[in-house]
Amino acid sequence: MRRLTKKKALTLVKELDAFPKVPESYVETTASGGTVSLIAFIFMAVLAFLEFFVYRDTWIKYDYEVDTDFSSKLRINVDITVAMRCQYIGADVLDLAETMVSSDGLKYEPVHFELSPQQRLWHMTLLHIQERLREEHSLQDVLFKTVTQGGPTAAPLSEDSPSPPGACRIHGHLYVNKVAGNFHITVGKAIPHPRGHAHLAALVSHDSFNFSHRIDHLSFGEEIAGIINPLDGTEKVTDDYNHMFQYFITIVPTKLHTYQISADTHQYSVTERERVINHAGGSHGVSGIFMKYDISSLMVKVTEQHMPLWQFLVRLCGIVGGIFSTTGMLHGIVGFLVDVLCCRFQIGVYKQQEEAPQNNQADNEHLIPTENHAH
């Protein structure tokens, strides 16, 4: 009984075989078939190799949703050099509620405004990258894939100079509320005021005003090495002492998830404006650098994605099966055309062979009366 059951099972399995075997005695191999098979195998290998590189590659996906986090603090990371002495300028933040934010996280460092050759090379490289980012937006995806945890790439240290430093480097970070605000650098140190805040600018001579500046780094949120912000590398130089520089910034919260890092940061876009303060000409204002920022209600989720293994296997099977079936059809069509041409050629040769004896017989019949007439 067990043997009968095994035989029935084997018979059933054989009947379900979708790949019937053909005896080798019935198989005919040709040189053309071998050539087509070799070409097909080469194509399969090349396309499978290229498909493997596609499988290894990743891409960036962008999703948008409403930002519901209003209670957390926003971090502002600053590294700006102003062509004035540190005792003459002050930096602070005033938010939309007229609340003055403490600037204890900022450091004032006397430096030289002129860059050394190494620093100038680093600065020109940064400007070149900024220009390419404006033209090639896909370059930003490459930067997202290569970012790592940590602070931004710093410029080379300045070389020692015999002349005293005449500029001030303001660097550090501030924590502000997630509302619109104004970060500014102007004349005089900031002091608290019942109606907001004020700067002690009366003791500073107008001749010492010079708000030429260079923004080495300005970002919002967590600092991530590799991300280049729109204002990084910006340099403004003016000969007028009474000058106002304005930057209008729109901040977009961003959640970054890649195979290298997962972080909550912020991107931003910016528009610029500058003008000379001339009260007599109707151009009113305060000399300084003003960065007015606003926070978008939308949040961007940047995710690095990878092709799943099952999709890679399906595409690989499609390549192998598609090329195999296509080359088989092409080989069949070519073989059919060759057979047709060969048949026509053989028929033509056969007709010529049949017409040749008839022509010879006609020539002989034409020559016989001539010979009789001669006799």
C-alpha positions in Angstrom: 0.0 0.0 0.0 2.8 2.4 0.8 4.5 1.6 -2.5 1.3 2.2 -4.4 0.8 5.5 -2.5 4.4 6.6 -3.4 3.9 5.6 -7.0 0.7 7.6 -7.2 2.4 10.6 -5.6 5.3 10.4 -8.0 3.0 10.1 -10.9 1.0 13.1 -9.8 4.2 15.1 -9.4 5.3 14.1 -12.9 2.0 15.2 -14.3 2.4 18.6 -12.7 5.9 19.1 -14.3 5.8 22.4 -16.2 9.2 21.8 -17.6 9.0 18.7 -19.7 12.4 17.2 -20.7 13.2 16.7 -24.4 15.5 13.7 -25.2 18.9 14.8 -26.5 18.4 12.8 -29.6 15.6 15.2 -30.6 17.7 18.3 -30.0 19.5 19.9 -32.9 22.3 22.4 -32.2 23.4 24.9 -34.7 26.1 27.5 -35.0 23.6 30.3 -35.3 21.8 29.2 -32.2 25.0 29.1 -30.3 25.9 32.6 -31.4 22.6 34.0 -30.4 22.8 32.2 -27.0 26.3 33.6 -26.4 25.1 37.2 -27.2 22.0 36.6 -24.9 24.2 35.5 -22.0 26.5 38.5 -22.4 23.5 40.9 -22.4 22.1 39.1 -19.3 25.4 39.5 -17.5 25.8 43.2 -18.4 22.3 44.1 -17.4 22.4 42.1 -14.2 25.6 43.8 -13.3 24.1 47.3 -13.9 21.0 46.3 -12.0 23.1 45.4 -9.0 24.5 49.0 -9.0 20.9 50.3 -9.1 20.1 48.0 -6.2 23.0 49.4 -4.2 22.1 53.0 -4.9 19.7 55.0 -2.7 17.5 58.0 -3.3 16.0 60.8 -1.2 12.2 61.0 -0.6 10.5 64.2 0.6 7.3 64.1 2.6 5.4 67.1 4.0 3.2 67.4 7.0 2.0 70.0 9.5 4.5 70.9 12.3 2.6 70.4 15.6 5.6 71.1 17.9 5.2 74.6 19.3 6.6 74.2 22.8 10.2 73.3 22.0 13.0 75.9 21.7 14.7 76.8 18.4 18.5 76.8 18.4 20.3 79.5 16.3 23.9 78.7 15.4 25.9 81.8 14.5 29.4 82.4 13.3 29.7 86.0 11.8 32.7 88.3 11.5 32.0 92.0 11.5 34.6 94.6 10.6 34.2 96.5 13.9 35.8 96.2 17.3 34.0 93.9 19.7 33.5 96.7 22.3 31.5 98.7 19.8 28.9 96.1 18.7 26.3 93.9 20.4 24.1 91.0 19.2 20.8 89.8 20.5 17.4 88.4 19.5 14.0 90.1 19.9 11.1 87.8 19.2 7.5 88.6 18.0 6.3 89.2 21.5 9.0 91.9 22.1 10.8 89.5 24.4 14.5 89.9 24.6 16.4 86.6 24.5 19.6 86.2 26.5 22.7 86.2 24.4 24.9 84.5 26.9 25.7 81.7 24.4 27.5 84.1 22.1 31.2 84.7 22.3 33.0 87.8 21.0 36.5 87.2 19.6 38.8 89.9 18.2 40.1 88.8 14.8 41.3 90.3 11.5 38.7 90.8 8.9 41.1 90.1 6.0 41.5 86.4 5.2 44.7 84.5 4.9 45.4 82.7 1.6 44.2 79.4 3.0 41.0 81.0 4.4 40.4 82.8 1.1 40.7 79.5 -0.8 38.3 77.8 1.6 35.9 80.7 1.3 36.0 80.7 -2.6 35.4 76.9 -2.5 32.3 77.4 -0.3 31.0 80.1 -2.7 31.5 77.8 -5.6 29.5 75.0 -3.9 26.8 77.5 -3.1 26.6 78.5 -6.8 26.4 74.9 -7.9 23.6 74.2 -5.3 21.5 77.0 -6.9 21.8 75.5 -10.3 21.9 71.7 -9.6 19.3 71.0 -7.0 20.0 67.3 -7.0 23.4 68.1 -5.4 21.5 68.7 -2.2 20.4 65.0 -2.2 24.1 64.0 -2.3 24.8 66.2 0.7 22.0 64.7 2.6 23.4 61.2 2.0 26.8 62.1 3.3 26.0 64.2 6.4 27.3 63.1 9.8 26.7 64.1 13.4 28.7 67.0 14.6 29.4 70.7 14.0 29.9 72.3 10.6 33.2 72.2 8.8 35.3 75.1 10.2 37.5 77.4 8.2 41.2 77.2 8.6 42.7 79.2 11.5 44.0 82.7 10.7 47.7 83.4 10.6 49.2 85.6 13.2 49.5 89.3 12.1 51.6 92.0 13.7 48.8 94.5 13.4 46.1 94.6 16.1 42.8 92.9 15.2 40.2 95.4 14.0 37.2 93.0 13.5 35.0 90.9 15.8 34.0 87.3 15.4 30.6 86.6 17.0 30.0 82.8 17.3 28.0 80.5 19.4 24.3 79.6 19.7 21.1 80.9 21.1 17.8 79.2 22.2 14.7 81.1 21.2 10.9 80.5 21.1 9.5 79.0 18.0 8.0 82.3 16.8 9.1 84.9 14.4 11.9 87.1 15.6 14.8 89.3 14.7 18.4 88.5 15.3 20.5 91.6 14.8 24.0 93.0 15.3 24.2 96.7 15.7 26.1 99.5 17.5 26.5 99.2 21.2 25.9 96.5 23.8 22.3 95.5 24.4 20.6 96.4 27.7 17.2 95.3 29.0 14.4 97.8 28.7 10.8 97.7 30.0 9.4 98.2 26.5 11.8 95.9 24.8 15.5 96.5 24.7 18.0 99.2 23.7 21.6 99.5 22.6 24.2 101.8 24.1 25.2 103.5 20.8 25.6 107.1 22.0 29.1 106.5 23.1 30.3 105.1 19.8 31.6 107.5 17.1 30.0 107.4 13.7 33.5 107.2 12.1 34.0 103.8 13.6 30.9 102.3 12.0 31.7 99.6 9.5 29.2 96.8 9.1 31.0 94.9 6.4 30.6 91.3 7.5 31.2 87.7 6.5 28.8 84.9 7.5 30.9 81.8 7.9 27.9 79.8 9.3 24.3 80.4 10.1 21.9 77.6 10.8 18.9 76.7 12.9 18.3 73.6 14.9 20.8 70.8 15.4 24.2 71.3 13.8 25.0 68.7 11.2 28.3 68.4 9.4 28.0 68.4 5.6 24.9 70.5 5.3 25.6 73.8 3.6 23.1 76.6 4.4 22.1 79.4 2.0 24.0 82.1 3.9 27.2 80.2 4.6 30.1 82.1 2.9 28.1 85.3 2.4 30.4 88.3 2.4 29.3 92.0 2.2 31.7 94.9 2.1 30.7 98.5 2.2 32.6 101.8 2.3 29.7 103.7 3.8 29.7 103.8 7.6 25.9 104.2 7.9 24.7 101.0 6.2 21.9 98.6 6.9 21.9 94.9 5.8 18.7 93.0 6.0 18.1 89.2 5.6 14.5 87.9 5.5 14.6 84.2 6.4 11.9 81.6 6.2 12.7 78.5 8.3 11.3 75.1 7.5 11.5 72.3 10.2 13.2 69.2 8.8 13.4 65.7 10.0 16.4 63.9 8.4 16.6 60.1 8.4 19.4 58.6 6.4 21.6 55.5 6.8 24.2 57.8 8.3 22.2 59.9 10.7 18.8 60.7 12.2 18.3 64.3 13.3 15.8 67.1 13.7 17.2 70.2 12.0 15.9 73.1 10.0 16.3 74.4 6.4 15.7 77.9 5.3 15.4 80.2 2.4 16.5 83.8 2.4 16.1 87.1 0.5 18.5 90.0 1.0 18.3 93.8 1.0 20.7 96.5 1.8 20.6 100.3 1.8 22.4 103.4 3.1 20.8 105.2 6.0 20.1 108.8 5.1 17.6 110.6 7.2 17.8 113.7 5.1 16.9 111.7 2.0 14.0 109.8 3.7 15.9 106.6 4.2 15.4 105.9 8.0 16.6 103.1 10.1 19.5 101.9 12.2 22.9 100.8 10.9 23.6 97.1 11.5 22.9 93.6 10.4 19.3 92.4 10.8 18.1 88.9 10.2 14.3 88.7 10.4 13.2 85.1 10.5 9.8 83.4 10.4 9.0 79.7 10.9 6.9 77.7 8.4 4.0 75.7 9.7 4.9 72.8 7.4 7.6 70.3 8.2 9.7 68.4 5.7 10.6 64.7 6.2 13.7 63.8 4.3 14.2 60.0 4.1 16.9 58.0 2.3 15.3 54.9 0.7 16.7 51.7 -0.7 15.4 49.2 -3.2 14.0 46.2 -1.3 15.6 42.8 -2.0 12.4 41.2 -3.4 12.1 44.0 -6.0 15.7 43.5 -7.0 15.1 39.8 -7.5 11.9 40.4 -9.5 13.7 42.8 -11.8 16.6 40.4 -12.2 14.2 37.6 -13.2 12.5 40.0 -15.6 15.9 40.7 -17.2 16.9 37.1 -17.6 13.5 35.8 -18.7 12.9 38.8 -21.0 16.2 38.5 -22.8 15.9 34.7 -23.1 12.4 34.8 -24.6 13.2 37.7 -26.9 16.4 36.2 -28.3 14.5 32.9 -28.8 11.8 34.7 -30.8 14.5 36.6 -32.8 16.4 33.5 -33.5 13.2 31.8 -34.7 12.4 34.7 -37.0 15.9 34.9 -38.4 15.9 31.1 -38.9 12.5 31.3 -40.8 13.8 34.1 -43.0 17.0 32.2 -43.7 15.0 29.1 -44.6 12.8 31.1 -46.9 15.7 32.7 -48.7 17.4 29.3 -49.0 14.3 27.8 -50.5 13.9 30.6 -53.0 17.6 30.2 -53.9 17.2 26.5 -54.4 14.1 26.9 -56.5 15.9 29.4 -58.6 18.8 27.1 -59.2 16.4 24.2 -60.0 14.6 26.3 -62.6 17.9 27.3 -64.2 18.9 23.6 -64.3 15.6 22.7 -66.0 15.8 25.5 -68.6 19.4 24.7 -69.5 18.7 21.2 -71.2 15.7 22.7 -73.0 17.8 25.5 -74.4 20.5 23.1 -75.5 17.9 20.9 -77.3 16.4 23.9 -79.1 19.9 24.9 -80.3 20.5 21.3 -81.6 17.2 21.3 -83.5 18.1 24.6 -85.1 21.5 23.3 -86.2 20.3 20.0 -87.9 18.6 21.5 -91.0 21.6 23.6 -91.6 23.9 20.5 -91.9 21.4 18.8 -94.3 21.4 21.8 -96.6 25.1 21.7 -96.7 25.1 18.2 -97.9 
